[in-house]
Amino acid sequence: MPNVKREAKAFFKLRGMQDKGRSRRLKQALGEVDGVIKVEVNFILDMVSVEYDPDKLMLDDIKEKVDEATGSQKDRGDIRVVGNQ
């Protein structure tokens, strides 16, 4: 049986993404996490998307890293996940 790679994508609102330094820190912090495939930030919508491998990384790990990188969970909205979990 072929090895099927699973991927999921998490979307969430995050206030303050117009601050380029803050968004750069977030992208760098998430990009260093094993299992994160891609991070995108939409400055206009304050939206962040994270493609990740759910076999290597749990959603709670992403939430924790986002909160660490931004310094607060109060700025993060609920995370919505789509994909092959």
Sequence and secondary structure as in RCSB ss.txt:
>XXXX:A:sequence
MPNVKREAKAFFKLRGMQDKGRSRRLKQALGEVDGVIKVEVNFILDMVSVEYDPDKLMLDDIKEKVDEATGSQKD
RGDIRVVGNQ
>XXXX:A:secstr
       EEEEEEETTTTSHHHHHHHHHHHHTSTTEEEEEEETTTTEEEEEE TTT  HHHHHHHHHHHHS STT
EEEEEEEE  
